Amino acid sequence: MADKRDYYEVLGVDKNATEDQIKKAYRQKAKQYHPDLNPGDKTAEAKMKEVNEAYEVLSDADKKAKYDQFGHAGVDPNFGAGGFNGGGFSGFDFGDLGDIFGSFFGGGASSRYSSANAPRRGGDIEASVTVSFEEAAKGCKKEVTYHRIENCPECGGSGAAKGTTARSCPDCGGSGHVRVQQRTPLGVMTTQRVCSRCSGKGKIVDTPCSVCSGKGKVRKKHVEMMDIPAGIDDRQAFSKRGMGDIGTNGGSNGDLHVVVNVRPHPLFERDGFDVWCEIPLTYTQAALGAEITVPTLDGKVSYRVHEGTQPGDVFKFTGKGIQNINGRGRGNHYVRVTIEVPKGLTDKQKSILREFDSSMSEKNYQKRKGFFDKIKDSFK
């Protein structure tokens, strides 16, 4: 983990950045390094992976707190495992300690030595799918590819070849654990440990299944059409109950978590459930007013720009934004105006502009008049 860059450095924010600032920084980096905008660029692909990893931690309050306190180690899946190793306790099984106290006070075996035949829930799995900006806003159906652990179709999950059966382990009697006597400073103590012969399974397979090699489980690929919920944002996920790894001994299946990647749009930007875009106007359109065409998620919409429109002016289309994923209604669509200054003018066009400019007075330029008034006041 020493070679990993600081997550705040990756996103270009400081440690006091707000949730909105972190999200905004992620969007900017995603646009810069997104694979769809950098096809075949391995460096951009690696950068995008780094950005996603940083955002996954800093956008989660719990993970962010651990990262702020412990650094990369705090968000490592193995964080806390063997925390006392190297402190004089290495080699001592703390599970034995529980069994020792159990033998004194009548307690049973630790829960990790529970019956090998007890039901166990299957593991959760994760998949990802990429959608366009419009598909995320309105919802769609997409093929999702995922792999999950299932019972072997050849042996039905027993691990034994057809025509044979698994037998109870003679060492543990099918319990999955054995009792071991240990001589300690306190005397001879009886502890329980995982059976080394059957590895805690409680059964021995003499003739393993040729398909799963005696494991009883296989990893299988699935491709299914799924509904992508309308309004989902980039890096958000939705879950499918019971579609994860199969449970053991009748335990329930795990869940499937589908992470949605949203491709950046060339015109639109998302802010919550609102959509923003910029429209460039000519000087004449802004000065005289004009009928313009505005792109929205619902298609092109006509809009009348009023006379004297200024750079930075914003107008709104109510209810033309993104579907609220947690409720009813939609956000709004906002359009910010920019004025494009013409280039490559001919001599005739320049002459016309100079003639036009000479016909103007201060009353035509309110901002200029106000600006120079302030200058006069400041030098009085």
PyMOL commands that set and color helices and strands:
alter all, ss='L'
color gray80, all
select helices_A, chain A and resi 7-11+19-33+42-58+61-75+94-105+111-113+133-138+283-288+347-358+362-364+366-378
alter helices_A, ss='H'
color red, helices_A
select strands_A, chain A and resi 125-131+140-151+167-168+177-184+187-194+203-204+217-228+237-240+256-262+269-271+274-282+290-296+299-305+314-317+333-340
alter strands_A, ss='S'
color yellow, strands_A
deselect
rebuild
show_as cartoon
